């Protein structure tokens, strides 16, 4: 069985966006270390197409991060995705592991 792993990226850095609002992208990951049960063993596979993308209504410069997360979760849920674990902060985004509800 092939294990698939996806990460949602809620970008909140205006310099990394094409519009003024935060956007959410779900990207498939590749196993870069030995344990597929460890989220830290995965890294973004840039050769794969984006699995999901949407723009929130939350301003990246002045908007509240929790509002962005809440809206991103609603948008992902409507498309059949759900978060697995907690959101983490990286340099220009918030990230979380996600799964398709139909998996």
Secondary structure as GFF3:
##gff-version 3
##sequence-region A 1 103
A	DSSP	beta_strand	6	11	.	.	.	ID=ss1
A	DSSP	three_ten_helix	14	16	.	.	.	ID=ss2
A	DSSP	beta_strand	21	31	.	.	.	ID=ss3
A	DSSP	three_ten_helix	39	41	.	.	.	ID=ss4
A	DSSP	beta_strand	42	44	.	.	.	ID=ss5
A	DSSP	beta_strand	52	59	.	.	.	ID=ss6
A	DSSP	alpha_helix	65	78	.	.	.	ID=ss7
A	DSSP	beta_strand	81	90	.	.	.	ID=ss8
A	DSSP	beta_strand	93	100	.	.	.	ID=ss9
###
